[in-house]
Amino acid sequence: MSDDTLSLLLSSPDETARRARQLARRLLPGDVILLSGDVGAGKTHFARALIAELLDYPEDIPSPTFTLVQTYEGQSGAIWHADLYRLTSTHEIEELGLVEAFHDTICLVEWPDRLGPLAPAGALHISLFPGDEEDSRVLTAQWTQADWSDRLTEWRI
């Protein structure tokens, strides 16, 4: 395994949420998490747990499937949660203001393949796939920005 890839077996939805909360504690404004996987793979479950960890007060965290983007005010600034499944062009993404948000908010993007050339180079790519056991998932994280290696140290445990 290279320094820029990490794979985890998540035994349950609770384990998935626990790993999302661990990551949340390491995020900074300007961090972008690109969440890939088939429908039902656990992307929204992961995102909800991560966002909940960043909020000062508990609040409802709906899926942005129909609204496209949900925003929250977190402990260290704004959080954007985007679901790009229904989008068909990068022009639509630009109209959402998502590209500007990449610079100074924490952004979680489901269906990041829709970003095409707009995907930020320093993003953390997380893919979720069904595991061999019921309710288990395999999480694969990939990155090119060197500081992710340090920030993901506790995930290696």
Beta strands, then each sheet from edge to edge (+ up, - down):
strand 1: 5-10
strand 2: 32-36
strand 3: 69-74
strand 4: 77-83
strand 5: 106-110
strand 6: 124-130
strand 7: 137-142
sheet 1: 1+ 7- 6+ 2+ 5+ 4+ 3-
end
